[in-house]
């Protein structure tokens, strides 16, 4: 039977291991049984004696690995004091803007019951460049993007909006150039990243290294 993998399974396994741990438990004893459940988009980091070490790094795209691992370490550095103070695991969903990229994360931090170390499991659910575009987007463009999100074809969008198929294709091509997208799928992803980036900014997040917005904390 194939082993189920994913953040929920990793979290459950590590929660169970943490519950049965004590002050003499090492980080390796806590995370080693769960490593088989990790996906390529998950990062495992350990904070010990003031140093963050990546045990299992991001492995989806090589070009994204350094920034994903750095974000995971920063999340651990920012949260480990709180985790130790509460003396219990803390979970969170966050949007983080860093280095011109937007990351949507889900993480679980587990403190050592002796106060020496802390473990963070971070699932990098989305990691996209935030477009820096000056493309003018009108209501029709927004409607086209919304229908692309929902899986409509160019022909179906034209029928719904009362435009010719060719007009819709021209608008989609202009949007792709504006967002720097090569495909419709990438256009959809980049436009979502742009919208989420604006949401981070509107929540008062300064565009500084590792700035984060808590969407839902545990």
SVG drawing of the C-alpha trace seen along z (x, -y; Angstrom):
<svg xmlns="http://www.w3.org/2000/svg" viewBox="-23 -51 47 53">
<polyline fill="none" stroke="black" stroke-width="0.4" points="0.0,0.0 1.4,-3.4 2.3,-5.7 0.2,-8.9 2.2,-12.0 1.5,-15.7 1.5,-18.3 -1.5,-17.0 0.1,-13.5 3.5,-15.0 1.8,-17.3 -0.1,-14.4 2.9,-12.2 5.1,-14.9 2.4,-16.0 2.1,-12.4 5.9,-12.1 6.0,-15.5 3.3,-14.4 5.4,-11.3 8.7,-13.2 10.5,-14.5 13.4,-16.8 15.9,-14.1 14.4,-13.7 16.7,-14.8 15.4,-16.6 16.3,-13.6 14.2,-11.3 11.2,-13.6 11.4,-14.2 13.1,-11.0 10.0,-8.8 8.0,-11.5 10.6,-12.1 9.1,-9.4 5.9,-11.5 7.6,-14.8 6.8,-16.1 9.2,-18.0 7.6,-21.3 8.1,-20.8 11.1,-22.1 12.3,-20.8 14.4,-23.1 15.9,-22.9 16.8,-25.9 19.4,-24.8 21.8,-27.0 21.0,-30.1 21.5,-28.4 19.0,-27.4 19.8,-24.2 17.9,-23.0 17.5,-19.2 15.3,-18.7 15.2,-21.5 12.7,-22.6 13.0,-20.4 10.4,-21.4 12.4,-23.8 16.2,-24.3 16.0,-28.0 13.4,-28.5 15.2,-26.3 17.4,-28.9 14.7,-31.5 12.2,-28.8 14.7,-27.4 15.6,-30.9 11.9,-31.8 11.5,-28.5 14.5,-29.4 13.2,-32.9 9.8,-31.6 11.5,-29.4 13.7,-32.2 10.8,-34.5 8.5,-31.9 10.7,-29.7 10.7,-32.1 6.9,-32.2 6.7,-28.5 9.0,-28.0 7.1,-30.5 3.8,-28.7 5.5,-25.3 3.4,-23.7 3.4,-23.4 2.1,-26.3 0.7,-26.2 0.1,-29.0 -0.9,-29.9 1.0,-32.9 1.7,-34.9 5.3,-36.1 6.8,-38.5 10.6,-38.2 13.0,-39.0 10.2,-39.9 8.4,-36.6 5.2,-35.7 5.1,-32.5 2.0,-31.0 3.0,-28.8 1.6,-26.4 3.9,-25.6 4.1,-23.7 6.6,-24.6 7.4,-22.1 9.4,-23.1 11.8,-21.0 10.3,-20.2 13.7,-21.1 13.8,-24.5 16.9,-23.8 15.7,-23.5 12.8,-24.0 11.7,-22.2 9.7,-23.8 7.9,-22.0 7.0,-24.3 4.8,-23.5 5.5,-26.0 2.2,-25.8 2.8,-28.7 6.0,-30.4 5.7,-32.8 7.3,-36.0 5.2,-39.1 4.7,-40.8 6.0,-44.4 3.7,-45.4 2.3,-48.7 -0.3,-47.1 -3.6,-48.9 -6.3,-46.4 -9.9,-47.4 -13.1,-45.7 -13.1,-43.5 -9.6,-42.3 -10.6,-41.5 -13.6,-39.5 -11.4,-37.6 -8.9,-36.7 -11.8,-35.7 -13.2,-33.4 -9.7,-32.0 -9.4,-31.2 -12.7,-29.2 -11.5,-27.2 -13.3,-28.9 -11.8,-28.8 -11.2,-31.9 -14.2,-31.1 -16.5,-30.6 -15.3,-33.9 -16.1,-35.7 -19.6,-34.3 -20.2,-35.3 -18.8,-38.8 -20.2,-39.5 -16.8,-39.8 -15.3,-37.9 -13.0,-35.0 -10.2,-37.0 -10.7,-40.0 -10.5,-37.8 -7.3,-36.2 -5.7,-39.7 -6.6,-40.8 -5.2,-37.6 -2.0,-38.0 -1.7,-41.6 -2.2,-40.4 0.4,-37.8 2.9,-40.4 2.0,-42.7 2.5,-40.0 5.5,-38.4 3.7,-35.1 4.4,-32.5 1.2,-30.5 -2.4,-31.0 -1.7,-28.8 1.3,-31.1 -0.9,-34.2 -3.4,-32.9 -0.8,-32.1 1.0,-35.4 -2.2,-37.4 -3.1,-35.6 0.3,-36.3 -0.1,-40.0 -3.5,-40.1 -2.1,-38.4 0.9,-40.7 -1.5,-43.7 -3.4,-42.1 -0.2,-41.7 0.5,-45.4 -3.0,-46.5 -2.7,-44.7 0.1,-47.0 3.0,-44.7 6.1,-46.7 8.1,-45.4 11.0,-44.3 12.9,-41.0 10.8,-38.2 7.8,-40.4 4.9,-38.1 1.2,-38.3 -0.6,-35.7 -3.7,-34.6 -4.7,-31.9 -2.7,-31.0 -2.9,-27.9"/>
</svg>
